[in-house]
Amino acid sequence: MATKRTTKPPKAPAPPEPSICSPCDGSGMVAATVRVGRKRRPVGQQDGLCLNCLGSGTSPDA
């Protein structure tokens, strides 16, 4: 009995890896300084959503 030849379909190229957002370093969160008082003195920091990538952590320019 003759052997049956089969061809494999060509492999699709791998999708490019997304680049990391630089302001938040890929975490999706950035620190914002909290200011209080009449002289607006800084008292601490709180986490906020990164407005560059909108919390996804990937660069929107890529």
mmCIF file of the N, C-alpha and C atoms, coordinates in Angstrom:
data_MODEL
# 
_entry.id   MODEL 
# 
loop_
_atom_site.group_PDB 
_atom_site.id 
_atom_site.type_symbol 
_atom_site.label_atom_id 
_atom_site.label_alt_id 
_atom_site.label_comp_id 
_atom_site.label_asym_id 
_atom_site.label_entity_id 
_atom_site.label_seq_id 
_atom_site.pdbx_PDB_ins_code 
_atom_site.Cartn_x 
_atom_site.Cartn_y 
_atom_site.Cartn_z 
_atom_site.occupancy 
_atom_site.B_iso_or_equiv 
_atom_site.pdbx_formal_charge 
_atom_site.auth_seq_id 
_atom_site.auth_comp_id 
_atom_site.auth_asym_id 
_atom_site.auth_atom_id 
_atom_site.pdbx_PDB_model_num 
ATOM 1   N N  . MET A 1 1  ? 0.840  -1.166 0.000  1.00 0.00 ? 1  MET A N  1 
ATOM 2   C CA . MET A 1 1  ? 0.000  0.000  0.000  1.00 0.00 ? 1  MET A CA 1 
ATOM 3   C C  . MET A 1 1  ? 0.895  1.242  0.000  1.00 0.00 ? 1  MET A C  1 
ATOM 4   N N  . ALA A 1 2  ? 0.560  2.180  -0.827 1.00 0.00 ? 2  ALA A N  1 
ATOM 5   C CA . ALA A 1 2  ? 1.367  3.389  -0.962 1.00 0.00 ? 2  ALA A CA 1 
ATOM 6   C C  . ALA A 1 2  ? 1.069  4.341  0.202  1.00 0.00 ? 2  ALA A C  1 
ATOM 7   N N  . THR A 1 3  ? 2.103  5.095  0.604  1.00 0.00 ? 3  THR A N  1 
ATOM 8   C CA . THR A 1 3  ? 1.900  6.056  1.685  1.00 0.00 ? 3  THR A CA 1 
ATOM 9   C C  . THR A 1 3  ? 1.237  7.311  1.145  1.00 0.00 ? 3  THR A C  1 
ATOM 10  N N  . LYS A 1 4  ? 0.398  7.917  1.941  1.00 0.00 ? 4  LYS A N  1 
ATOM 11  C CA . LYS A 1 4  ? -0.332 9.109  1.528  1.00 0.00 ? 4  LYS A CA 1 
ATOM 12  C C  . LYS A 1 4  ? 0.448  10.347 1.945  1.00 0.00 ? 4  LYS A C  1 
ATOM 13  N N  . ARG A 1 5  ? 0.722  11.233 1.015  1.00 0.00 ? 5  ARG A N  1 
ATOM 14  C CA . ARG A 1 5  ? 1.459  12.450 1.323  1.00 0.00 ? 5  ARG A CA 1 
ATOM 15  C C  . ARG A 1 5  ? 0.480  13.549 1.727  1.00 0.00 ? 5  ARG A C  1 
ATOM 16  N N  . THR A 1 6  ? 0.786  14.182 2.822  1.00 0.00 ? 6  THR A N  1 
ATOM 17  C CA . THR A 1 6  ? -0.035 15.306 3.268  1.00 0.00 ? 6  THR A CA 1 
ATOM 18  C C  . THR A 1 6  ? 0.865  16.510 3.450  1.00 0.00 ? 6  THR A C  1 
ATOM 19  N N  . THR A 1 7  ? 0.331  17.667 3.179  1.00 0.00 ? 7  THR A N  1 
ATOM 20  C CA . THR A 1 7  ? 1.106  18.889 3.376  1.00 0.00 ? 7  THR A CA 1 
ATOM 21  C C  . THR A 1 7  ? 0.518  19.643 4.554  1.00 0.00 ? 7  THR A C  1 
ATOM 22  N N  . LYS A 1 8  ? 1.373  20.206 5.341  1.00 0.00 ? 8  LYS A N  1 
ATOM 23  C CA . LYS A 1 8  ? 0.933  20.976 6.490  1.00 0.00 ? 8  LYS A CA 1 
ATOM 24  C C  . LYS A 1 8  ? 0.613  22.399 6.047  1.00 0.00 ? 8  LYS A C  1 
ATOM 25  N N  . PRO A 1 9  ? -0.422 22.991 6.614  1.00 0.00 ? 9  PRO A N  1 
ATOM 26  C CA . PRO A 1 9  ? -0.722 24.390 6.262  1.00 0.00 ? 9  PRO A CA 1 
ATOM 27  C C  . PRO A 1 9  ? 0.373  25.311 6.795  1.00 0.00 ? 9  PRO A C  1 
ATOM 28  N N  . PRO A 1 10 ? 0.658  26.411 6.098  1.00 0.00 ? 10 PRO A N  1 
ATOM 29  C CA . PRO A 1 10 ? 1.707  27.322 6.575  1.00 0.00 ? 10 PRO A CA 1 
ATOM 30  C C  . PRO A 1 10 ? 1.306  27.950 7.916  1.00 0.00 ? 10 PRO A C  1 
ATOM 31  N N  . LYS A 1 11 ? 2.309  28.132 8.757  1.00 0.00 ? 11 LYS A N  1 
ATOM 32  C CA . LYS A 1 11 ? 2.062  28.720 10.071 1.00 0.00 ? 11 LYS A CA 1 
ATOM 33  C C  . LYS A 1 11 ? 1.826  30.218 9.941  1.00 0.00 ? 11 LYS A C  1 
ATOM 34  N N  . ALA A 1 12 ? 0.860  30.712 10.706 1.00 0.00 ? 12 ALA A N  1 
ATOM 35  C CA . ALA A 1 12 ? 0.574  32.145 10.719 1.00 0.00 ? 12 ALA A CA 1 
ATOM 36  C C  . ALA A 1 12 ? 1.634  32.849 11.568 1.00 0.00 ? 12 ALA A C  1 
ATOM 37  N N  . PRO A 1 13 ? 2.051  34.048 11.166 1.00 0.00 ? 13 PRO A N  1 
ATOM 38  C CA . PRO A 1 13 ? 3.055  34.758 11.977 1.00 0.00 ? 13 PRO A CA 1 
ATOM 39  C C  . PRO A 1 13 ? 2.473  35.137 13.335 1.00 0.00 ? 13 PRO A C  1 
ATOM 40  N N  . ALA A 1 14 ? 3.322  35.140 14.334 1.00 0.00 ? 14 ALA A N  1 
ATOM 41  C CA . ALA A 1 14 ? 2.892  35.475 15.692 1.00 0.00 ? 14 ALA A CA 1 
ATOM 42  C C  . ALA A 1 14 ? 2.526  36.951 15.764 1.00 0.00 ? 14 ALA A C  1 
ATOM 43  N N  . PRO A 1 15 ? 1.461  37.295 16.498 1.00 0.00 ? 15 PRO A N  1 
ATOM 44  C CA . PRO A 1 15 ? 1.097  38.710 16.613 1.00 0.00 ? 15 PRO A CA 1 
ATOM 45  C C  . PRO A 1 15 ? 2.175  39.475 17.380 1.00 0.00 ? 15 PRO A C  1 
ATOM 46  N N  . PRO A 1 16 ? 2.391  40.741 17.032 1.00 0.00 ? 16 PRO A N  1 
ATOM 47  C CA . PRO A 1 16 ? 3.432  41.506 17.726 1.00 0.00 ? 16 PRO A CA 1 
ATOM 48  C C  . PRO A 1 16 ? 3.051  41.727 19.193 1.00 0.00 ? 16 PRO A C  1 
ATOM 49  N N  . GLU A 1 17 ? 4.059  41.692 20.028 1.00 0.00 ? 17 GLU A N  1 
ATOM 50  C CA . GLU A 1 17 ? 3.819  41.886 21.454 1.00 0.00 ? 17 GLU A CA 1 
ATOM 51  C C  . GLU A 1 17 ? 3.533  43.367 21.726 1.00 0.00 ? 17 GLU A C  1 
ATOM 52  N N  . PRO A 1 18 ? 2.471  43.677 22.492 1.00 0.00 ? 18 PRO A N  1 
ATOM 53  C CA . PRO A 1 18 ? 2.142  45.081 22.735 1.00 0.00 ? 18 PRO A CA 1 
ATOM 54  C C  . PRO A 1 18 ? 3.218  45.766 23.579 1.00 0.00 ? 18 PRO A C  1 
ATOM 55  N N  . SER A 1 19 ? 3.454  47.041 23.283 1.00 0.00 ? 19 SER A N  1 
ATOM 56  C CA . SER A 1 19 ? 4.463  47.776 24.037 1.00 0.00 ? 19 SER A CA 1 
ATOM 57  C C  . SER A 1 19 ? 3.846  48.325 25.322 1.00 0.00 ? 19 SER A C  1 
ATOM 58  N N  . ILE A 1 20 ? 4.691  48.554 26.303 1.00 0.00 ? 20 ILE A N  1 
ATOM 59  C CA . ILE A 1 20 ? 4.245  48.989 27.630 1.00 0.00 ? 20 ILE A CA 1 
ATOM 60  C C  . ILE A 1 20 ? 4.089  50.498 27.656 1.00 0.00 ? 20 ILE A C  1 
ATOM 61  N N  . CYS A 1 21 ? 3.049  50.967 28.314 1.00 0.00 ? 21 CYS A N  1 
ATOM 62  C CA . CYS A 1 21 ? 2.788  52.403 28.473 1.00 0.00 ? 21 CYS A CA 1 
ATOM 63  C C  . CYS A 1 21 ? 3.869  52.992 29.384 1.00 0.00 ? 21 CYS A C  1 
ATOM 64  N N  . SER A 1 22 ? 4.458  54.112 28.946 1.00 0.00 ? 22 SER A N  1 
ATOM 65  C CA . SER A 1 22 ? 5.576  54.667 29.711 1.00 0.00 ? 22 SER A CA 1 
ATOM 66  C C  . SER A 1 22 ? 5.159  55.439 30.972 1.00 0.00 ? 22 SER A C  1 
ATOM 67  N N  . PRO A 1 23 ? 4.060  56.206 31.012 1.00 0.00 ? 23 PRO A N  1 
ATOM 68  C CA . PRO A 1 23 ? 3.733  56.920 32.251 1.00 0.00 ? 23 PRO A CA 1 
ATOM 69  C C  . PRO A 1 23 ? 3.415  55.991 33.436 1.00 0.00 ? 23 PRO A C  1 
ATOM 70  N N  . CYS A 1 24 ? 2.760  54.852 33.157 1.00 0.00 ? 24 CYS A N  1 
ATOM 71  C CA . CYS A 1 24 ? 2.362  53.969 34.262 1.00 0.00 ? 24 CYS A CA 1 
ATOM 72  C C  . CYS A 1 24 ? 3.210  52.701 34.331 1.00 0.00 ? 24 CYS A C  1 
ATOM 73  N N  . ASP A 1 25 ? 4.154  52.517 33.425 1.00 0.00 ? 25 ASP A N  1 
ATOM 74  C CA . ASP A 1 25 ? 5.015  51.331 33.358 1.00 0.00 ? 25 ASP A CA 1 
ATOM 75  C C  . ASP A 1 25 ? 4.225  50.029 33.252 1.00 0.00 ? 25 ASP A C  1 
ATOM 76  N N  . GLY A 1 26 ? 3.065  50.093 32.588 1.00 0.00 ? 26 GLY A N  1 
ATOM 77  C CA . GLY A 1 26 ? 2.279  48.893 32.352 1.00 0.00 ? 26 GLY A CA 1 
ATOM 78  C C  . GLY A 1 26 ? 1.322  48.501 33.456 1.00 0.00 ? 26 GLY A C  1 
ATOM 79  N N  . SER A 1 27 ? 1.269  49.258 34.552 1.00 0.00 ? 27 SER A N  1 
ATOM 80  C CA . SER A 1 27 ? 0.367  48.889 35.643 1.00 0.00 ? 27 SER A CA 1 
ATOM 81  C C  . SER A 1 27 ? -1.042 49.432 35.449 1.00 0.00 ? 27 SER A C  1 
ATOM 82  N N  . GLY A 1 28 ? -1.197 50.504 34.667 1.00 0.00 ? 28 GLY A N  1 
ATOM 83  C CA . GLY A 1 28 ? -2.509 51.101 34.455 1.00 0.00 ? 28 GLY A CA 1 
ATOM 84  C C  . GLY A 1 28 ? -2.882 52.123 35.517 1.00 0.00 ? 28 GLY A C  1 
ATOM 85  N N  . MET A 1 29 ? -2.041 52.291 36.543 1.00 0.00 ? 29 MET A N  1 
ATOM 86  C CA . MET A 1 29 ? -2.317 53.231 37.641 1.00 0.00 ? 29 MET A CA 1 
ATOM 87  C C  . MET A 1 29 ? -1.147 54.196 37.770 1.00 0.00 ? 29 MET A C  1 
ATOM 88  N N  . VAL A 1 30 ? -1.456 55.457 38.077 1.00 0.00 ? 30 VAL A N  1 
ATOM 89  C CA . VAL A 1 30 ? -0.430 56.466 38.315 1.00 0.00 ? 30 VAL A CA 1 
ATOM 90  C C  . VAL A 1 30 ? -0.720 57.138 39.652 1.00 0.00 ? 30 VAL A C  1 
ATOM 91  N N  . ALA A 1 31 ? 0.327  57.660 40.280 1.00 0.00 ? 31 ALA A N  1 
ATOM 92  C CA . ALA A 1 31 ? 0.170  58.340 41.561 1.00 0.00 ? 31 ALA A CA 1 
ATOM 93  C C  . ALA A 1 31 ? -0.128 59.815 41.314 1.00 0.00 ? 31 ALA A C  1 
ATOM 94  N N  . ALA A 1 32 ? -1.130 60.337 42.025 1.00 0.00 ? 32 ALA A N  1 
ATOM 95  C CA . ALA A 1 32 ? -1.480 61.751 41.929 1.00 0.00 ? 32 ALA A CA 1 
ATOM 96  C C  . ALA A 1 32 ? -1.287 62.379 43.312 1.00 0.00 ? 32 ALA A C  1 
ATOM 97  N N  . THR A 1 33 ? -0.617 63.525 43.348 1.00 0.00 ? 33 THR A N  1 
ATOM 98  C CA . THR A 1 33 ? -0.362 64.200 44.617 1.00 0.00 ? 33 THR A CA 1 
ATOM 99  C C  . THR A 1 33 ? -1.648 64.830 45.142 1.00 0.00 ? 33 THR A C  1 
ATOM 100 N N  . VAL A 1 34 ? -1.912 64.626 46.443 1.00 0.00 ? 34 VAL A N  1 
ATOM 101 C CA . VAL A 1 34 ? -3.085 65.210 47.082 1.00 0.00 ? 34 VAL A CA 1 
ATOM 102 C C  . VAL A 1 34 ? -2.640 66.463 47.813 1.00 0.00 ? 34 VAL A C  1 
ATOM 103 N N  . ARG A 1 35 ? -3.292 67.584 47.535 1.00 0.00 ? 35 ARG A N  1 
ATOM 104 C CA . ARG A 1 35 ? -2.947 68.864 48.154 1.00 0.00 ? 35 ARG A CA 1 
ATOM 105 C C  . ARG A 1 35 ? -4.134 69.357 48.976 1.00 0.00 ? 35 ARG A C  1 
ATOM 106 N N  . VAL A 1 36 ? -3.837 69.923 50.153 1.00 0.00 ? 36 VAL A N  1 
ATOM 107 C CA . VAL A 1 36 ? -4.892 70.442 51.031 1.00 0.00 ? 36 VAL A CA 1 
ATOM 108 C C  . VAL A 1 36 ? -4.498 71.806 51.566 1.00 0.00 ? 36 VAL A C  1 
ATOM 109 N N  . GLY A 1 37 ? -5.484 72.524 52.070 1.00 0.00 ? 37 GLY A N  1 
ATOM 110 C CA . GLY A 1 37 ? -5.233 73.800 52.729 1.00 0.00 ? 37 GLY A CA 1 
ATOM 111 C C  . GLY A 1 37 ? -5.213 74.976 51.783 1.00 0.00 ? 37 GLY A C  1 
ATOM 112 N N  . ARG A 1 38 ? -5.181 76.166 52.392 1.00 0.00 ? 38 ARG A N  1 
ATOM 113 C CA . ARG A 1 38 ? -5.197 77.384 51.610 1.00 0.00 ? 38 ARG A CA 1 
ATOM 114 C C  . ARG A 1 38 ? -3.922 77.551 50.795 1.00 0.00 ? 38 ARG A C  1 
ATOM 115 N N  . LYS A 1 39 ? -2.797 77.111 51.333 1.00 0.00 ? 39 LYS A N  1 
ATOM 116 C CA . LYS A 1 39 ? -1.519 77.215 50.619 1.00 0.00 ? 39 LYS A CA 1 
ATOM 117 C C  . LYS A 1 39 ? -1.256 76.003 49.728 1.00 0.00 ? 39 LYS A C  1 
ATOM 118 N N  . ARG A 1 40 ? -2.224 75.080 49.671 1.00 0.00 ? 40 ARG A N  1 
ATOM 119 C CA . ARG A 1 40 ? -2.141 73.889 48.812 1.00 0.00 ? 40 ARG A CA 1 
ATOM 120 C C  . ARG A 1 40 ? -0.878 73.077 49.049 1.00 0.00 ? 40 ARG A C  1 
ATOM 121 N N  . ARG A 1 41 ? -0.650 72.725 50.306 1.00 0.00 ? 41 ARG A N  1 
ATOM 122 C CA . ARG A 1 41 ? 0.526  71.919 50.634 1.00 0.00 ? 41 ARG A CA 1 
ATOM 123 C C  . ARG A 1 41 ? 0.248  70.447 50.341 1.00 0.00 ? 41 ARG A C  1 
ATOM 124 N N  . PRO A 1 42 ? 1.252  69.724 49.851 1.00 0.00 ? 42 PRO A N  1 
ATOM 125 C CA . PRO A 1 42 ? 1.051  68.294 49.549 1.00 0.00 ? 42 PRO A CA 1 
ATOM 126 C C  . PRO A 1 42 ? 1.045  67.465 50.836 1.00 0.00 ? 42 PRO A C  1 
ATOM 127 N N  . VAL A 1 43 ? 0.089  66.552 50.952 1.00 0.00 ? 43 VAL A N  1 
ATOM 128 C CA . VAL A 1 43 ? 0.002  65.702 52.138 1.00 0.00 ? 43 VAL A CA 1 
ATOM 129 C C  . VAL A 1 43 ? 0.194  64.221 51.807 1.00 0.00 ? 43 VAL A C  1 
ATOM 130 N N  . GLY A 1 44 ? 0.115  63.842 50.557 1.00 0.00 ? 44 GLY A N  1 
ATOM 131 C CA . GLY A 1 44 ? 0.273  62.433 50.217 1.00 0.00 ? 44 GLY A CA 1 
ATOM 132 C C  . GLY A 1 44 ? -0.025 62.192 48.759 1.00 0.00 ? 44 GLY A C  1 
ATOM 133 N N  . GLN A 1 45 ? -0.211 60.923 48.420 1.00 0.00 ? 45 GLN A N  1 
ATOM 134 C CA . GLN A 1 45 ? -0.512 60.546 47.051 1.00 0.00 ? 45 GLN A CA 1 
ATOM 135 C C  . GLN A 1 45 ? -1.636 59.524 47.044 1.00 0.00 ? 45 GLN A C  1 
ATOM 136 N N  . GLN A 1 46 ? -2.403 59.532 45.974 1.00 0.00 ? 46 GLN A N  1 
ATOM 137 C CA . GLN A 1 46 ? -3.426 58.510 45.786 1.00 0.00 ? 46 GLN A CA 1 
ATOM 138 C C  . GLN A 1 46 ? -3.304 57.953 44.375 1.00 0.00 ? 46 GLN A C  1 
ATOM 139 N N  . ASP A 1 47 ? -3.762 56.720 44.195 1.00 0.00 ? 47 ASP A N  1 
ATOM 140 C CA . ASP A 1 47 ? -3.687 56.087 42.884 1.00 0.00 ? 47 ASP A CA 1 
ATOM 141 C C  . ASP A 1 47 ? -4.833 56.561 42.013 1.00 0.00 ? 47 ASP A C  1 
ATOM 142 N N  . GLY A 1 48 ? -4.536 56.698 40.733 1.00 0.00 ? 48 GLY A N  1 
ATOM 143 C CA . GLY A 1 48 ? -5.551 57.082 39.772 1.00 0.00 ? 48 GLY A CA 1 
ATOM 144 C C  . GLY A 1 48 ? -5.330 56.343 38.470 1.00 0.00 ? 48 GLY A C  1 
ATOM 145 N N  . LEU A 1 49 ? -6.341 56.335 37.634 1.00 0.00 ? 49 LEU A N  1 
ATOM 146 C CA . LEU A 1 49 ? -6.283 55.662 36.343 1.00 0.00 ? 49 LEU A CA 1 
ATOM 147 C C  . LEU A 1 49 ? -5.354 56.414 35.406 1.00 0.00 ? 49 LEU A C  1 
ATOM 148 N N  . CYS A 1 50 ? -4.515 55.691 34.689 1.00 0.00 ? 50 CYS A N  1 
ATOM 149 C CA . CYS A 1 50 ? -3.606 56.302 33.725 1.00 0.00 ? 50 CYS A CA 1 
ATOM 150 C C  . CYS A 1 50 ? -4.423 56.819 32.546 1.00 0.00 ? 50 CYS A C  1 
ATOM 151 N N  . LEU A 1 51 ? -4.313 58.111 32.253 1.00 0.00 ? 51 LEU A N  1 
ATOM 152 C CA . LEU A 1 51 ? -5.085 58.709 31.170 1.00 0.00 ? 51 LEU A CA 1 
ATOM 153 C C  . LEU A 1 51 ? -4.455 58.476 29.808 1.00 0.00 ? 51 LEU A C  1 
ATOM 154 N N  . ASN A 1 52 ? -3.220 58.024 29.766 1.00 0.00 ? 52 ASN A N  1 
ATOM 155 C CA . ASN A 1 52 ? -2.566 57.738 28.496 1.00 0.00 ? 52 ASN A CA 1 
ATOM 156 C C  . ASN A 1 52 ? -3.085 56.429 27.906 1.00 0.00 ? 52 ASN A C  1 
ATOM 157 N N  . CYS A 1 53 ? -3.163 55.384 28.712 1.00 0.00 ? 53 CYS A N  1 
ATOM 158 C CA . CYS A 1 53 ? -3.587 54.074 28.210 1.00 0.00 ? 53 CYS A CA 1 
ATOM 159 C C  . CYS A 1 53 ? -4.970 53.671 28.716 1.00 0.00 ? 53 CYS A C  1 
ATOM 160 N N  . LEU A 1 54 ? -5.584 54.514 29.542 1.00 0.00 ? 54 LEU A N  1 
ATOM 161 C CA . LEU A 1 54 ? -6.908 54.260 30.128 1.00 0.00 ? 54 LEU A CA 1 
ATOM 162 C C  . LEU A 1 54 ? -6.954 52.949 30.918 1.00 0.00 ? 54 LEU A C  1 
ATOM 163 N N  . GLY A 1 55 ? -5.858 52.656 31.620 1.00 0.00 ? 55 GLY A N  1 
ATOM 164 C CA . GLY A 1 55 ? -5.830 51.506 32.513 1.00 0.00 ? 55 GLY A CA 1 
ATOM 165 C C  . GLY A 1 55 ? -5.472 50.187 31.878 1.00 0.00 ? 55 GLY A C  1 
ATOM 166 N N  . SER A 1 56 ? -5.236 50.142 30.580 1.00 0.00 ? 56 SER A N  1 
ATOM 167 C CA . SER A 1 56 ? -4.923 48.855 29.943 1.00 0.00 ? 56 SER A CA 1 
ATOM 168 C C  . SER A 1 56 ? -3.462 48.458 30.133 1.00 0.00 ? 56 SER A C  1 
ATOM 169 N N  . GLY A 1 57 ? -2.551 49.440 30.288 1.00 0.00 ? 57 GLY A N  1 
ATOM 170 C CA . GLY A 1 57 ? -1.154 49.150 30.486 1.00 0.00 ? 57 GLY A CA 1 
ATOM 171 C C  . GLY A 1 57 ? -0.359 49.032 29.202 1.00 0.00 ? 57 GLY A C  1 
ATOM 172 N N  . THR A 1 58 ? -1.033 49.071 28.063 1.00 0.00 ? 58 THR A N  1 
ATOM 173 C CA . THR A 1 58 ? -0.328 49.003 26.785 1.00 0.00 ? 58 THR A CA 1 
ATOM 174 C C  . THR A 1 58 ? -0.314 50.369 26.129 1.00 0.00 ? 58 THR A C  1 
ATOM 175 N N  . SER A 1 59 ? 0.710  50.631 25.362 1.00 0.00 ? 59 SER A N  1 
ATOM 176 C CA . SER A 1 59 ? 0.867  51.918 24.710 1.00 0.00 ? 59 SER A CA 1 
ATOM 177 C C  . SER A 1 59 ? -0.174 52.093 23.605 1.00 0.00 ? 59 SER A C  1 
ATOM 178 N N  . PRO A 1 60 ? -0.893 53.210 23.589 1.00 0.00 ? 60 PRO A N  1 
ATOM 179 C CA . PRO A 1 60 ? -1.901 53.403 22.540 1.00 0.00 ? 60 PRO A CA 1 
ATOM 180 C C  . PRO A 1 60 ? -1.276 53.747 21.192 1.00 0.00 ? 60 PRO A C  1 
ATOM 181 N N  . ASP A 1 61 ? 0.000  54.082 21.141 1.00 0.00 ? 61 ASP A N  1 
ATOM 182 C CA . ASP A 1 61 ? 0.658  54.454 19.890 1.00 0.00 ? 61 ASP A CA 1 
ATOM 183 C C  . ASP A 1 61 ? 1.122  53.259 19.082 1.00 0.00 ? 61 ASP A C  1 
ATOM 184 N N  . ALA A 1 62 ? 1.109  52.076 19.695 1.00 0.00 ? 62 ALA A N  1 
ATOM 185 C CA . ALA A 1 62 ? 1.633  50.897 19.015 1.00 0.00 ? 62 ALA A CA 1 
ATOM 186 C C  . ALA A 1 62 ? 0.642  50.271 18.078 1.00 0.00 ? 62 ALA A C  1 
# 
